[in-house]
């Protein structure tokens, strides 16, 4: 798809406003403390009793980093004291045992993602301990059925360690690059050499990783169109399977680390649009397929194939080919999805340890979906994964008349239709090429909570 079909600057400017990313529906601001540990245990029991119990997916949050990246809005702990990580790992193993007991042994774990923080803050020996604990508790699926991934800070590993990670059972890697420009790296306190990234990517290919992804951020301090174009040159030459290009949200009033960025170094708002336009043009010209949101993939990548055959899904890690699982969140702040519920762990390590000492779970809030929630979730997922909503399919699944049930949403979407971003046909809504960057805006029309939500959201473009 050509970039001029995707990027229409006047319309991008018109629709660029705060909105959810819809990794879940309802979104996290709707989670509440009335949903407690007993609700989670009941959800696990119901999921075991399903006619066909779903496979298991596990997310593990490793919060530690050795240095502070000024742009970062993640939940992290900056420390050089590796004993803290060893202590955290011990509590994590306790949580794994408690959680594992809730799920039938016949179920298999097909998906694993380690995020952070910096998962590779843990040594490979510690990661080996973690993998053994997970296998004992959740029973790994056969290797050919697994999608086991982790995020890698290139500053924390060697090519030899990349080979060891593959031997531990990981088959997918995501490298945090952000930008190769040295001035930009210094401005955000994340200096890493291009040579290190290249050698690690070569090592990952030699080790047989099935998918290699690279994360970039546009809108960082001191970025220019010319400097980011050079970064894109280098990334395209490395040919990762997937590229995620995130828009930097500068909110120093919310995130203390961002106050360390000099205000005068921040690019003006119009620069971000120039950088986005450049990124779309360069990546599509290089043969990458725009999946949606911030994601691009090679034509032969599983994400691209899933998008083409209608099996693409979304979960808390973004786009996935394995999203139809019960997802178990482990570690502080982690979010899970079990049956018709969402749940989130406590955010402080002291609370986390206290609960586990008592033999409890880390869950402190969550949400159980209503029939209306499940309906709207299916509609939003159809739009964001397949660029269309088939009225008949939704009606058959949920027993509604689409045009009656969503009359307000259809009326709200008329402006986007008038602007050529989507088409409202007799039997479906189709997101047109020019509207794909604004898919979050279209999804917002189906969000029953948005008008009353107190959540702070990133901008939609």
C-alpha positions as CSV (number, residue, x, y, z in Angstrom):
1,X,0.0,0.0,0.0
2,X,1.4,3.4,-0.9
3,X,2.1,6.0,1.8
4,X,-0.1,8.6,0.1
5,X,-3.1,6.3,0.7
6,X,-2.2,6.0,4.4
7,X,-1.1,9.5,5.2
8,X,-3.4,12.5,4.6
9,X,-1.9,15.3,6.6
10,X,-5.0,17.6,7.0
11,X,-7.0,14.6,8.1
12,X,-4.3,13.3,10.4
13,X,-4.2,16.8,12.1
14,X,-7.9,16.9,12.4
15,X,-8.3,13.5,14.1
16,X,-5.1,13.5,16.2
17,X,-6.5,13.6,19.7
18,X,-6.1,11.5,22.9
19,X,-7.7,8.1,22.9
20,X,-7.2,4.5,24.1
21,X,-5.0,2.0,22.3
22,X,-7.7,-0.8,22.9
23,X,-5.3,-3.6,23.9
24,X,-8.4,-4.4,25.9
25,X,-12.0,-3.4,26.0
26,X,-13.1,-2.1,28.4
27,X,-9.8,-0.3,28.9
28,X,-7.8,-0.3,32.2
29,X,-9.5,2.9,33.7
30,X,-12.6,0.7,34.1
31,X,-10.8,-1.8,36.3
32,X,-11.8,-1.6,40.0
33,X,-10.8,-2.9,43.4
34,X,-14.2,-4.5,43.9
35,X,-12.9,-7.2,41.6
36,X,-10.6,-9.1,44.0
37,X,-8.6,-12.3,44.4
38,X,-11.7,-14.5,44.9
39,X,-13.1,-13.2,41.6
40,X,-9.9,-14.1,39.8
41,X,-9.9,-17.6,41.3
42,X,-13.5,-18.1,40.3
43,X,-12.6,-17.0,36.7
44,X,-9.8,-19.5,36.6
45,X,-12.2,-22.3,37.7
46,X,-14.7,-21.3,35.1
47,X,-12.1,-21.3,32.4
48,X,-11.0,-24.8,33.4
49,X,-14.6,-25.9,33.0
50,X,-15.1,-24.6,29.5
51,X,-16.1,-27.1,26.8
52,X,-12.7,-26.5,25.2
53,X,-10.4,-24.9,27.7
54,X,-8.2,-22.3,26.0
55,X,-4.4,-22.6,25.9
56,X,-2.4,-20.5,28.3
57,X,-0.4,-17.3,27.6
58,X,1.9,-15.8,30.3
59,X,3.2,-12.3,30.7
60,X,6.0,-11.7,33.2
61,X,7.0,-8.2,34.2
62,X,10.7,-7.7,35.1
63,X,10.8,-4.1,36.4
64,X,14.6,-3.6,36.8
65,X,16.9,-1.4,34.7
66,X,20.5,-0.4,35.3
67,X,20.0,3.2,34.0
68,X,17.1,5.6,33.4
69,X,15.9,6.3,29.9
70,X,14.4,9.8,30.2
71,X,11.5,9.1,27.8
72,X,10.3,6.0,29.7
73,X,6.8,5.8,31.1
74,X,6.9,2.1,32.1
75,X,6.9,0.8,35.7
76,X,10.5,0.2,36.4
77,X,13.1,0.1,39.3
78,X,16.5,1.7,38.6
79,X,19.2,-0.2,40.5
80,X,22.6,-1.7,40.2
81,X,21.9,-3.9,43.2
82,X,21.4,-7.3,41.5
83,X,20.3,-8.8,44.9
84,X,17.0,-7.0,44.4
85,X,16.4,-8.9,41.2
86,X,17.3,-12.2,42.9
87,X,14.8,-11.5,45.7
88,X,12.1,-10.5,43.2
89,X,12.8,-13.7,41.2
90,X,12.2,-15.8,44.4
91,X,8.8,-14.0,44.9
92,X,8.0,-14.4,41.2
93,X,8.6,-18.2,41.5
94,X,6.2,-18.3,44.5
95,X,3.5,-16.5,42.4
96,X,4.1,-18.9,39.6
97,X,3.4,-21.8,41.9
98,X,0.2,-20.2,43.3
99,X,-1.1,-19.3,39.9
100,X,-0.1,-22.6,38.3
101,X,-2.3,-24.5,40.9
102,X,-5.4,-22.7,39.6
103,X,-5.2,-24.1,36.0
104,X,-5.7,-27.7,34.9
105,X,-2.6,-29.7,34.2
106,X,-4.0,-30.7,30.8
107,X,-3.8,-27.1,29.5
108,X,-0.7,-26.1,27.7
109,X,1.2,-22.8,27.6
110,X,1.6,-21.7,24.0
111,X,2.7,-18.0,24.5
112,X,5.1,-16.3,26.8
113,X,6.3,-12.7,26.8
114,X,8.9,-11.1,29.2
115,X,8.6,-7.3,29.4
116,X,9.9,-4.6,31.7
117,X,11.9,-2.8,32.7
118,X,14.6,-4.8,31.2
119,X,14.0,-8.6,31.2
120,X,17.7,-9.1,30.3
121,X,18.6,-7.5,33.6
122,X,18.2,-11.0,34.9
123,X,21.2,-13.2,34.1
124,X,20.7,-16.1,31.7
125,X,21.1,-18.5,34.7
126,X,18.2,-16.6,36.4
127,X,16.1,-16.7,33.2
128,X,16.8,-20.4,33.1
129,X,15.4,-20.7,36.7
130,X,12.4,-18.7,35.7
131,X,11.7,-20.8,32.6
132,X,12.0,-24.1,34.6
133,X,9.4,-22.7,37.1
134,X,7.0,-21.7,34.4
135,X,7.3,-25.1,32.7
136,X,6.6,-26.9,36.0
137,X,3.6,-24.7,36.7
138,X,2.0,-24.2,33.3
139,X,3.4,-27.1,31.1
140,X,5.0,-25.8,27.9
141,X,3.4,-26.7,24.6
142,X,5.6,-28.6,22.1
143,X,8.3,-26.3,20.6
144,X,6.5,-26.0,17.2
145,X,3.4,-24.5,19.0
146,X,5.2,-21.9,21.1
147,X,5.6,-18.2,20.7
148,X,8.1,-17.3,23.5
149,X,9.4,-13.8,23.3
150,X,11.3,-11.2,25.3
151,X,12.3,-7.6,25.1
152,X,16.1,-7.0,24.8
153,X,18.0,-3.9,25.7
154,X,21.0,-4.2,23.3
155,X,23.2,-2.6,26.0
156,X,22.7,-5.6,28.4
157,X,23.6,-8.7,26.3
158,X,26.3,-10.1,24.2
159,X,26.0,-12.2,21.0
160,X,26.9,-15.3,23.1
161,X,24.0,-14.6,25.5
162,X,21.6,-14.3,22.5
163,X,22.5,-17.9,21.6
164,X,21.9,-18.9,25.2
165,X,18.5,-17.3,25.2
166,X,17.5,-19.4,22.2
167,X,18.7,-22.5,24.0
168,X,16.5,-21.5,27.0
169,X,13.4,-21.8,24.6
170,X,12.8,-18.2,23.5
171,X,12.1,-18.0,19.7
172,X,11.3,-14.3,19.3
173,X,13.2,-11.2,20.2
174,X,12.3,-7.5,20.3
175,X,15.3,-5.1,20.3
176,X,14.7,-1.6,21.8
177,X,16.6,0.6,19.4
178,X,14.5,3.9,19.5
179,X,17.0,5.9,17.4
180,X,20.6,5.5,16.2
181,X,21.4,9.2,16.3
182,X,24.0,9.8,19.0
183,X,22.7,13.3,19.9
184,X,19.2,11.9,20.3
185,X,20.5,9.0,22.4
186,X,22.4,11.4,24.7
187,X,19.3,13.6,25.1
188,X,17.3,10.6,26.4
189,X,20.2,9.0,28.3
190,X,20.2,5.8,26.2
191,X,23.5,5.5,24.3
192,X,24.0,2.3,22.3
193,X,26.1,1.7,19.3
194,X,24.8,0.7,15.9
195,X,27.6,-1.9,15.8
196,X,26.2,-3.6,18.9
197,X,22.7,-3.8,17.5
198,X,24.0,-5.2,14.2
199,X,26.1,-7.9,15.9
200,X,23.1,-8.9,18.2
201,X,20.7,-9.2,15.3
202,X,23.2,-11.3,13.3
203,X,23.6,-13.5,16.4
204,X,19.8,-13.8,16.7
205,X,19.6,-15.0,13.1
206,X,22.4,-17.4,13.6
207,X,20.8,-18.8,16.7
208,X,17.6,-19.5,14.8
209,X,15.1,-17.0,16.3
210,X,11.9,-17.2,14.3
211,X,11.1,-13.5,14.5
212,X,13.2,-10.4,15.2
213,X,11.4,-7.2,16.0
214,X,12.8,-3.7,16.4
215,X,11.2,-0.8,18.4
216,X,11.6,2.8,17.3
217,X,10.3,6.0,18.8
218,X,9.5,9.2,16.8
219,X,9.1,12.6,18.4
220,X,12.1,12.3,20.7
221,X,14.2,15.4,21.6
222,X,16.6,16.6,18.9
223,X,15.1,14.3,16.2
224,X,15.0,15.8,12.7
225,X,13.6,14.4,9.5
226,X,17.1,13.9,8.2
227,X,18.4,12.2,11.3
228,X,15.5,9.8,11.6
229,X,15.7,9.1,7.9
230,X,19.3,7.9,8.5
231,X,18.1,5.7,11.4
232,X,15.4,4.2,9.1
233,X,18.1,3.5,6.4
234,X,20.0,1.5,8.9
235,X,17.0,-0.4,10.2
236,X,15.7,-1.2,6.7
237,X,19.2,-2.6,5.9
238,X,19.0,-4.9,8.9
239,X,15.6,-6.2,7.6
240,X,13.9,-7.2,10.9
241,X,10.7,-9.2,10.6
242,X,8.7,-6.6,12.4
243,X,9.1,-2.9,13.2
244,X,7.1,-1.0,15.9
245,X,7.3,2.8,15.5
246,X,5.9,4.4,18.7
247,X,4.9,8.0,19.0
248,X,6.6,9.6,22.0
249,X,4.1,11.1,24.5
250,X,5.9,13.8,26.4
251,X,4.0,14.2,29.7
252,X,6.6,15.4,32.2
253,X,3.8,16.4,34.7
254,X,3.0,12.7,34.9
255,X,6.4,11.0,34.5
256,X,9.2,12.4,36.6
257,X,11.9,10.9,34.3
258,X,10.7,13.0,31.4
259,X,11.4,16.2,33.3
260,X,15.1,15.5,32.7
261,X,14.6,16.2,29.0
262,X,15.3,19.8,28.1
263,X,12.1,21.5,26.9
264,X,14.1,23.4,24.2
265,X,15.2,20.0,22.7
266,X,11.6,18.8,22.0
267,X,10.6,18.8,18.4
268,X,7.5,21.0,17.5
269,X,4.2,19.1,16.9
270,X,4.4,19.4,13.1
271,X,7.8,17.6,13.2
272,X,6.1,14.5,14.7
273,X,3.8,14.4,11.7
274,X,6.7,14.8,9.3
275,X,8.5,11.9,11.1
276,X,5.4,9.8,10.9
277,X,4.9,10.5,7.2
278,X,8.6,9.7,6.6
279,X,8.4,6.5,8.5
280,X,5.3,5.2,6.6
281,X,6.8,6.2,3.3
282,X,10.2,4.6,3.9
283,X,8.9,1.3,5.4
284,X,6.2,0.7,2.8
285,X,8.6,1.5,0.0
286,X,11.0,-1.0,1.6
287,X,8.3,-3.7,1.3
288,X,6.9,-3.7,4.9
289,X,3.2,-4.1,5.3
290,X,1.3,-1.7,7.6
291,X,-0.5,-4.0,10.1
292,X,-2.2,-1.3,12.1
293,X,-1.5,1.2,15.0
294,X,2.4,1.4,15.1
295,X,3.2,-2.0,13.6
296,X,4.8,-3.0,10.3
297,X,5.8,-6.5,9.2
298,X,7.4,-8.2,6.2
299,X,4.9,-9.8,3.8
300,X,5.9,-13.3,4.8
301,X,5.7,-12.6,8.6
302,X,3.0,-14.4,10.6
303,X,1.3,-11.1,11.5
304,X,0.9,-10.2,7.9
305,X,-0.4,-13.6,7.0
306,X,-2.9,-13.5,10.0
307,X,-4.1,-10.1,8.8
308,X,-4.7,-11.4,5.3
309,X,-6.5,-14.6,6.4
310,X,-8.6,-13.0,9.1
311,X,-7.0,-14.5,12.2
312,X,-5.2,-11.4,13.5
313,X,-6.1,-10.5,17.1
314,X,-5.1,-8.1,19.8
315,X,-4.1,-8.5,23.4
316,X,-2.2,-6.6,26.1
317,X,1.1,-6.9,24.1
318,X,-0.6,-5.5,20.9
319,X,-1.2,-7.5,17.7
320,X,-0.9,-11.2,18.0
321,X,-1.6,-14.5,16.3
322,X,-2.1,-16.2,19.6
323,X,-4.5,-13.9,21.4
324,X,-7.3,-16.4,21.9
325,X,-5.7,-17.7,25.1
326,X,-6.2,-17.2,28.8
327,X,-3.5,-14.7,29.7
328,X,-1.9,-14.9,33.1
329,X,-0.1,-11.8,34.3
330,X,2.9,-12.3,36.7
331,X,5.0,-9.8,38.6
332,X,4.1,-6.2,39.7
333,X,1.7,-4.2,37.5
334,X,1.0,-7.2,35.2
335,X,-2.4,-7.5,33.6
336,X,-4.1,-10.8,32.8
337,X,-7.2,-11.9,30.9
338,X,-8.9,-15.1,32.1
339,X,-12.2,-16.1,30.7
340,X,-14.5,-13.0,30.7
341,X,-12.3,-11.1,33.2
342,X,-9.4,-8.8,33.3
343,X,-7.1,-8.5,36.3
344,X,-4.1,-6.5,37.4
345,X,-1.4,-7.1,40.0
346,X,-0.3,-4.6,42.7
347,X,2.2,-2.0,41.6
348,X,4.6,-1.9,44.5
349,X,7.1,-4.6,45.3
350,X,6.4,-4.4,49.1
351,X,2.7,-5.0,48.5
352,X,3.5,-7.8,46.1
353,X,5.8,-9.6,48.6
354,X,3.3,-9.1,51.5
355,X,0.5,-10.8,49.5
356,X,2.7,-13.7,48.4
357,X,4.0,-14.2,52.0
358,X,0.4,-14.8,52.9
359,X,0.0,-17.4,50.1
360,X,-2.2,-15.0,48.2
361,X,-2.2,-13.7,44.6
362,X,-0.9,-10.3,43.5
363,X,-4.3,-9.3,42.0
364,X,-5.6,-6.0,43.4
365,X,-8.2,-4.9,40.9
366,X,-9.9,-6.1,37.7
367,X,-13.1,-6.3,35.8
368,X,-15.7,-8.9,34.7
369,X,-17.2,-8.2,31.3
370,X,-20.9,-7.8,30.7
371,X,-22.7,-9.0,27.6
372,X,-22.5,-5.5,26.2
373,X,-18.8,-5.3,26.9
374,X,-18.2,-8.6,25.0
375,X,-20.2,-7.3,22.1
376,X,-18.3,-4.0,21.9
377,X,-15.0,-5.8,22.3
378,X,-15.7,-8.0,19.3
379,X,-16.7,-5.0,17.2
380,X,-13.6,-3.0,18.2
381,X,-11.3,-6.0,17.6
382,X,-12.9,-6.6,14.2
383,X,-12.2,-3.0,13.2
384,X,-8.6,-2.8,14.5
385,X,-7.5,-6.3,13.3
386,X,-9.4,-6.7,10.0
387,X,-10.3,-3.1,9.1
388,X,-14.0,-4.1,8.7
389,X,-17.0,-4.9,10.8
390,X,-19.3,-7.6,9.4
391,X,-22.8,-6.8,10.7
392,X,-24.1,-10.3,10.1
393,X,-21.3,-12.0,12.0
394,X,-21.8,-9.7,15.0
395,X,-25.5,-10.2,14.9
396,X,-25.2,-14.0,14.7
397,X,-22.8,-14.1,17.6
398,X,-24.6,-11.6,19.9
399,X,-28.3,-11.8,18.9
400,X,-28.7,-8.1,18.0
401,X,-29.7,-5.9,15.1
402,X,-26.4,-4.1,14.4
403,X,-27.9,-0.9,12.9
404,X,-30.4,-0.6,15.8
405,X,-28.0,-1.4,18.6
406,X,-25.2,0.9,17.3
407,X,-27.4,3.7,15.8
408,X,-25.5,6.3,17.9
409,X,-22.1,5.0,16.8
410,X,-23.1,4.9,13.1
411,X,-24.2,8.5,13.4
412,X,-20.9,9.5,15.1
413,X,-18.9,7.7,12.4
414,X,-20.6,9.6,9.6
415,X,-18.1,12.5,9.8
416,X,-15.2,10.0,9.3
417,X,-17.2,8.6,6.3
418,X,-17.7,12.0,4.9
419,X,-13.9,12.6,5.2
420,X,-13.2,9.4,3.2
421,X,-11.7,7.5,6.1
422,X,-14.3,4.7,6.3
423,X,-17.3,3.5,4.4
424,X,-20.6,2.5,6.0
425,X,-22.1,-0.1,3.7
426,X,-25.4,-1.9,4.0
427,X,-23.8,-4.9,5.6
428,X,-20.5,-3.7,6.9
429,X,-18.2,-0.9,8.0
430,X,-15.0,-0.8,6.0
431,X,-12.0,1.2,7.2
432,X,-10.5,2.8,4.0
433,X,-6.7,3.1,3.4
434,X,-6.7,6.8,4.4
435,X,-8.5,5.9,7.7
436,X,-6.2,3.2,8.9
437,X,-4.0,5.6,10.8
438,X,-7.2,6.8,12.6
439,X,-8.6,3.3,13.5
440,X,-8.5,4.3,17.2
441,X,-10.8,7.2,16.4
442,X,-13.2,4.9,14.7
443,X,-13.1,2.4,17.6
444,X,-13.8,5.2,20.1
445,X,-17.3,5.5,18.6
446,X,-18.2,2.1,20.0
447,X,-16.7,2.7,23.5
448,X,-19.5,3.0,26.0
449,X,-17.3,4.3,28.8
450,X,-15.2,6.9,27.0
451,X,-17.3,10.0,27.7
452,X,-17.0,9.3,31.4
453,X,-13.5,7.9,31.6
454,X,-10.9,9.6,33.7
455,X,-8.0,7.8,31.9
456,X,-5.1,9.7,30.4
457,X,-4.5,8.5,26.9
458,X,-1.8,8.9,24.2
459,X,-2.7,10.7,21.0
460,X,-4.4,8.6,18.4
461,X,-1.9,9.3,15.6
